[in-house]
Amino acid sequence: MLYNVYSGDVMKQKKFKFIDLFSGIGGFHNAMVELGGECVFASEIDKYAIETYRENYHIESDYDITKVDEKKIPYHDVLCAGFPCQTFSKAGKQEGMNDTRGTLFFEIERILKYHKTKYIVLENVRNLVSHDKGNTWNTIHGKLKELGYRLTPKPLIISPHQLGIPQLRERVVILGIYDPKNSDKNLNIEFKDLLKKDDNTIYNILDGKRAENKYYISDYEKMVLTAWDKFYKGIKTKVIGFPIWAVWFNGITKPSDLPKWKTDFIDKNQKLYSENKEFIDSWLKEYNNLKDFVPTHKKMEWQAGDTINSLWEGIIQFRPSGIRVKSPNCFPALVAMVQVPIIGKYKRRLTVREAARLQSFPEKFVPNNLDYQAYKQFGNAVNVEVIKYATTKLFEYKD
């Protein structure tokens, strides 16, 4: 019996059918449905993502793809997968670089081998290109061609900011067409006329000050950020190309056994201190020599150049490496969302709904009711508009 993915009414007739592997919360699903597709199979192992998928699409995705018989997967025109990139090195050392056994890409391979799916749309992290000195990409590319797929000669790399979505998130998209007689011919698909980072603004996806109290920064965080804002405004240097480490002010002697990169940063901090000694001494006195700051908050990384004049005009993150400030044109990539970005102008963090918009999920999408899981799920999702854009290029391709 074929896998029955529907828990509700059967969907109306669509233009094409697709399967959604490693489906997460359905970034591929949204993109394909908006292009006229019908999901006939979805596979996921994370229980929270399965719940969110079921809530939004009334489809059961609770299938471990490693245990699914490919012969029982329904007919489909498009195979979609944001597959986890496991190390290929071990397989390569044992069987040569054409072997993918022991990796999750093998699950895609065996499904394609049986179904000979017409189109493939795969997504992975930017590092896929250079992983294992390029061997991982070469393995994937070679195996897909061996299965009869025409591919682009080089991986296609795209970020949401290039489509006007203010998030810096470079990803590799692999597009393929089943054409075994011409699998040696390249697909000449290119992503052209894309936007630049500075063409974006974060405020297009924000709700302004309208947010629940839980998203606003604490009094302690406000105190720390106010202190660093005063610091930036008070020093003479405005384009800072190194992390500020306040612990190295006051001419503290540095140990002789530090690595060179760290010594260089300390030297730059001490030079900055000597050039701004009067102001920095006053600043340290005002804030009790930062004794009320946790250690990591005594560090600040200004990565906004001279594009803003105040920390409160930027995007801020409390990170293990210190407080990071960026220009408000694009958010950093939503990955695990451990350090949820703060919008300086509003003194609050990015909301779950705004995170959904950064990944191009529709307003009707229902996030997981646990904020931590919701942020994590959006961070792990593929960007809907990126997949729509790439898939449209694939569908419209003609020699």
C-alpha positions in Angstrom: 0.0 0.0 0.0 1.2 3.5 -0.8 1.9 5.9 2.0 -1.2 7.9 2.9 -0.1 11.4 3.7 -3.5 13.1 4.0 -5.3 13.3 7.3 -8.0 15.7 5.9 -9.8 16.1 2.6 -8.1 15.2 -0.7 -6.6 18.3 -2.3 -8.0 19.6 -5.5 -6.2 18.7 -8.7 -2.9 20.5 -9.1 -0.5 21.0 -12.0 2.2 18.7 -10.7 3.0 16.4 -7.8 6.0 16.6 -5.5 7.6 14.8 -2.5 9.1 16.7 0.4 12.1 14.9 2.0 13.7 16.1 5.2 10.6 18.3 5.2 11.0 20.2 8.4 8.1 22.7 8.6 7.5 22.9 4.9 9.6 25.6 3.2 9.6 23.5 0.1 6.0 22.7 0.6 4.9 26.3 0.6 7.0 27.1 -2.5 5.7 24.2 -4.5 2.1 24.7 -3.6 2.3 28.4 -4.6 3.7 27.2 -8.0 0.7 24.8 -8.4 2.0 21.6 -6.8 0.4 18.9 -4.7 2.4 17.2 -2.0 2.0 13.4 -2.2 4.6 12.4 0.4 6.6 14.1 3.2 9.3 12.7 5.4 10.7 14.1 8.7 12.0 12.6 12.0 11.9 15.7 14.3 8.7 15.3 16.4 8.2 19.1 16.8 8.6 19.7 13.1 6.2 16.9 12.4 3.6 18.5 14.6 4.0 21.9 12.9 3.8 20.3 9.4 0.6 18.5 10.4 -0.9 21.6 11.9 -0.4 23.7 8.8 -0.9 21.3 5.9 -3.0 18.4 7.4 -0.3 16.0 6.1 1.4 13.3 8.0 5.2 13.6 7.6 6.2 11.2 10.4 8.2 8.8 8.2 11.9 8.0 8.7 13.2 8.1 5.1 15.9 5.5 5.9 13.1 3.0 6.6 10.8 3.9 3.7 10.5 1.5 0.7 11.0 3.7 -2.3 8.6 1.5 -4.3 5.8 2.6 -2.0 6.4 6.3 -2.5 3.6 7.8 -4.8 4.4 9.0 -8.3 5.8 12.5 -8.3 7.1 15.0 -10.8 9.4 16.9 -8.4 11.7 15.6 -5.6 12.4 18.3 -3.1 15.0 17.9 -0.3 17.0 20.1 2.0 19.1 17.2 2.9 21.5 17.1 5.9 25.1 17.0 4.6 26.8 14.2 6.4 30.5 13.7 5.8 31.3 11.8 2.6 35.0 11.3 3.5 34.6 8.0 5.2 32.6 6.5 2.3 35.1 7.9 -0.2 38.1 6.4 1.6 36.4 3.0 1.6 34.8 2.8 -1.8 36.0 5.8 -3.9 34.3 9.1 -4.4 31.3 7.6 -6.2 30.1 5.9 -3.1 27.4 7.6 -1.0 26.4 4.7 1.3 26.2 5.8 4.9 25.0 9.3 4.0 21.5 10.7 3.8 22.1 11.7 0.2 21.9 8.0 -0.5 18.2 8.1 0.4 17.6 10.6 -2.4 19.8 8.6 -4.8 17.8 5.3 -4.3 14.4 7.1 -4.7 15.6 8.8 -7.9 17.0 5.5 -9.2 13.6 3.9 -8.9 11.2 6.7 -9.8 13.4 8.6 -12.4 11.7 11.8 -11.1 11.6 14.4 -13.8 12.8 17.4 -11.7 15.0 17.7 -8.6 15.3 20.7 -6.4 17.8 20.3 -3.6 19.1 22.8 -1.0 22.1 22.8 1.3 24.5 25.1 3.2 27.0 27.2 1.3 29.8 25.1 2.7 28.7 22.1 0.6 30.8 23.5 -2.3 34.1 23.4 -0.4 33.3 20.6 2.1 36.0 17.9 2.1 38.1 20.0 -0.5 35.2 19.8 -3.0 34.9 16.0 -2.9 31.4 16.1 -1.4 30.1 18.4 -4.2 31.9 16.3 -6.8 30.3 13.1 -5.4 26.8 14.5 -5.4 27.2 16.0 -8.9 28.7 12.9 -10.3 26.1 10.6 -8.8 23.2 12.6 -10.1 24.6 12.7 -13.6 25.2 9.0 -13.4 21.5 8.6 -12.6 20.6 10.5 -15.8 20.2 14.1 -14.6 21.3 17.3 -16.4 22.7 19.7 -14.0 24.4 23.1 -13.9 28.2 22.7 -14.2 28.7 24.7 -11.0 26.5 24.9 -7.8 24.0 27.7 -7.8 24.4 30.0 -4.8 21.8 32.4 -3.7 20.7 34.4 -0.5 17.3 35.8 0.3 18.7 39.3 0.4 19.2 39.0 -3.4 15.5 38.7 -3.8 14.6 41.6 -1.5 14.2 39.6 1.7 16.5 41.2 4.4 18.5 38.1 5.5 22.1 37.2 4.6 21.8 33.4 4.1 23.8 32.0 1.3 22.7 28.5 0.3 23.5 26.1 -2.5 20.6 25.1 -4.7 20.9 22.0 -7.0 18.6 21.9 -9.9 18.2 18.9 -12.2 16.1 17.5 -15.1 15.9 13.8 -15.9 17.3 13.4 -19.4 19.5 10.3 -19.5 20.3 10.6 -23.2 21.7 14.1 -22.6 23.0 13.9 -19.0 26.4 15.0 -20.2 24.9 18.4 -21.4 24.9 21.2 -18.9 21.8 23.1 -17.7 22.6 26.7 -18.5 20.6 28.2 -15.6 21.9 31.3 -14.0 20.6 33.6 -11.3 20.8 37.1 -12.8 19.8 40.7 -11.9 19.9 40.0 -8.2 19.8 42.7 -5.5 22.7 43.7 -3.2 22.8 43.8 0.5 22.5 47.6 0.6 19.3 47.4 -1.5 17.5 45.9 1.5 16.1 47.2 4.8 15.0 45.2 7.8 12.0 47.5 8.4 10.0 46.0 5.5 9.3 42.9 7.6 9.0 44.4 11.0 5.9 45.2 13.1 7.5 48.3 14.7 6.9 48.6 18.4 3.8 46.4 18.3 5.1 43.2 20.0 4.5 41.2 23.2 6.4 42.3 26.3 8.5 39.1 26.2 10.4 40.3 23.2 11.6 43.5 24.8 15.1 43.7 26.2 15.7 43.6 30.0 16.8 46.5 32.1 20.3 44.9 32.4 20.5 44.5 28.6 19.4 48.1 28.1 22.1 49.3 30.6 24.8 47.4 28.8 23.8 48.5 25.3 23.4 52.1 26.5 27.0 52.0 27.9 28.4 50.7 24.6 26.4 53.3 22.6 28.0 56.0 24.7 31.4 54.4 24.1 31.0 54.4 20.4 29.8 57.9 20.3 32.6 59.1 22.5 35.7 57.6 20.8 37.3 59.3 17.8 37.5 56.2 15.6 34.2 55.4 13.9 35.1 52.5 11.6 36.4 49.8 13.9 37.9 46.8 12.2 38.6 44.7 15.3 36.7 43.5 18.4 36.7 45.8 21.4 38.0 44.1 24.5 37.6 46.4 27.5 39.6 44.2 29.8 42.7 45.2 27.9 42.3 48.9 28.5 44.5 50.7 31.1 47.7 49.3 29.6 47.5 45.8 31.2 50.6 43.8 30.3 49.7 41.0 27.9 51.1 37.4 28.4 53.9 36.4 26.0 52.4 33.0 25.1 49.2 34.3 23.3 48.6 33.4 19.6 49.5 36.2 17.2 45.9 37.0 16.2 45.0 37.6 19.8 48.1 39.7 20.4 47.3 41.8 17.4 43.8 42.5 18.7 45.1 43.4 22.1 47.6 45.8 20.6 44.8 47.5 18.6 42.7 47.8 21.8 45.5 49.4 23.7 46.2 51.8 20.9 42.5 52.7 20.8 42.7 53.3 24.6 45.8 55.5 24.4 44.2 57.6 21.6 41.0 58.1 23.7 42.3 57.8 27.2 40.5 60.7 28.8 37.1 59.7 27.5 37.5 56.0 28.1 38.7 56.5 31.7 35.6 58.7 32.3 33.4 56.0 30.6 34.8 53.2 32.7 34.3 55.3 35.9 30.7 56.0 35.0 30.0 52.2 34.6 32.0 51.1 37.7 34.8 49.6 35.5 32.1 47.3 34.0 32.0 45.2 37.2 28.3 44.7 36.7 28.8 43.3 33.2 29.1 39.6 32.6 32.5 38.8 31.0 31.3 38.4 27.4 29.4 41.8 27.6 32.7 43.5 28.2 33.4 42.9 24.5 31.9 44.6 21.5 32.1 44.0 17.8 31.2 47.0 15.6 30.4 45.6 12.2 28.4 48.5 10.8 31.2 50.6 9.4 30.1 54.2 9.2 26.6 53.4 8.0 25.0 54.3 11.4 25.8 56.7 14.1 24.4 54.9 17.1 24.2 51.3 18.3 20.4 51.9 18.6 20.2 52.3 14.9 21.6 48.8 14.2 20.9 45.1 14.6 22.4 43.8 17.8 23.2 40.3 19.1 24.4 39.1 22.4 26.9 36.5 21.3 29.6 34.4 23.1 32.2 36.5 21.4 30.7 39.8 22.6 28.0 42.2 21.6 27.8 42.5 17.8 26.3 45.5 16.0 25.4 45.4 12.3 23.8 47.7 9.8 20.0 47.5 9.6 19.9 46.4 5.9 20.0 42.6 6.5 19.6 40.3 9.4 22.3 37.6 9.9 21.2 34.1 8.8 18.5 32.5 10.9 20.3 29.3 11.8 19.7 27.9 15.3 18.5 31.3 16.5 20.5 30.9 19.8 21.2 34.6 19.7 17.9 36.2 18.5 18.7 39.5 16.9 17.7 42.7 18.6 16.3 45.6 16.6 18.0 48.6 18.2 15.4 51.1 17.1 12.6 49.2 19.0 14.8 47.8 21.8 13.3 44.3 21.3 14.1 41.0 19.7 12.9 39.7 16.4 9.5 38.1 17.0 8.5 34.6 15.8 6.2 36.1 13.2 9.0 38.3 11.9 11.3 35.3 11.7 8.6 33.6 9.6 8.7 36.5 7.2 12.5 36.4 7.0 12.0 32.8 5.7 9.1 34.0 3.4 6.4 31.9 5.1 2.9 33.2 4.6 1.1 35.2 7.3 -1.4 32.4 7.7 1.4 29.9 8.7 1.0 28.7 12.3 4.3 28.6 14.1 5.1 26.0 16.8 3.6 27.3 20.1 7.0 27.0 21.8 9.1 30.0 20.9 12.3 28.1 21.1 11.1 25.5 18.7 9.6 28.0 16.4 12.9 30.0 16.1 14.8 26.7 15.6 12.4 25.5 12.9 12.5 28.7 10.9 16.3 28.7 11.3 16.4 25.2 9.8 13.9 25.8 7.1 14.6 26.6 3.4 13.5 30.1 2.3 10.2 29.9 0.5 10.9 32.7 -2.0 14.4 31.4 -2.8 13.0 28.0 -3.7 10.2 29.5 -5.7 12.6 31.6 -7.7 15.0 28.7 -8.3 12.2 26.2 -9.2 10.6 28.7 -11.6 14.0 28.9 -13.4 14.0 25.1 -13.6 10.4 24.8 -14.9 10.9 27.5 -17.5 14.2 26.2 -18.8 14.6 25.6 -22.5 17.8 24.9 -24.5 
